[in-house]
């Protein structure tokens, strides 16, 4: 079984303007996804807004530089993730297709295989 990371990207401003009913529907869809994934789901969390991110990188001289906000200036930010264990990519795509962010006009889901070092 291989592991896959599902990275949920979207426009934070659009997420913040969801009505209570829209937020409830979003959360219900994620609950359905988690139920369908069952024991294949190895973890996952919603993340705080990209506006509260902190980025750490090294300058050319090796000094560490701490910056408020995300690394890239982009409209879409990482909003959450799931870690799945599955037999193949087709299985993951089928499950990921249940996530509401796949169909929202301001978001999407990136699927990345996890490297096994071991």
N, C-alpha and C positions, 0 to 999 in steps of 0.2 A: 504494500500500500504506500502510495506517495502522499506527501503533504503539499497543500496548496494554500497560499495566502490570498484572500479576497480583500482588496483595498477599495473602500467605498469613497469615491470622490464626488464633490459637488460644490455648488455655490452656497457658501455659508449664509449669505444674505437671504437667499431663497428659503433655506431651512429655518432661519429665524423668523420668517413671516408666516409660517404655517399656522393655521387656525387650530384650536384645540381638537376639533373633529379630524382635521387632516393629520395632526400629530398622532392621535389615537389610531387612525387607520394605518399610518406608517409603522407604529409600534406593533400593531396586530399582524401586519405582513411579516415583520421580523420574527415574531413569535411563531408564525406558521413555518417560516424558513427553518428556524431552530428545531422545531418539531420534526420536520421532514428530514433534516440532516441527522438527527438522532445522535448515535454514538460516533458518527464521523466527525462531528463538531468537536474540535480540540480547544477552542477558545475564541474569544472575540469581545470587543468592547466598542462603545461609542466614544469618540474623542471630543474634548472641548473644542471650541472654535479656533480656527487657525490664528485668530487675532491674539490669542494668549500663548502661542507657541514661543519657544526659545530655540534659537539655532546656535550650534557650537561648531566652529571650524578653525583651522589653523591658518595663520597668515604665512606668507612666503618665508619670513624669518623664524617660523615655528611657534610664535606666540599665539596662544589661544584667544580667539575673538568670540565673544558672546553677544548675540544680537537678539533683540525682541522681534517676534514675528516669524513667519515661515521663511525658508531659504529662498524660495522663488516668489516673484511678484506675479501672481496669477489669480484669475477669478475663481478657479476651482481649488479647493483644499481637501485634504484628507479628513474625512469625517468619522471614519470607523474602520474596523477590520474584522474578519473572521479567519480562523485557521481551521482548515478541513483536512481530513485524511480520506482519500478515495482511491478507487482502483485505477481510474484514468481521468483524463481531462474532460471527456464527454459527460461523465457523472457529475463533475464539478460544474460544468456549464449548465446542465439541466437544473441543478440546485440553485446556482447563482441567478438563473433566470427568474426565480421567485422573488428576488429582492426588488422592492419598489423603485430603488434608485436606478435600476436598469431602464425603466420606462419614463422616468421623470425627465423633462427637457433640460434640466440644469445639472444632471449628475450621471454617474456611470460607475461600473465596477470593473476593476482591473484584476485579472487572475494571474498569479505568478507561482510557478512551482518553487518549492523550498528545496534548496540544495542539501543533499544528504552527505555529510562528511564522515559518515561512519561506521 
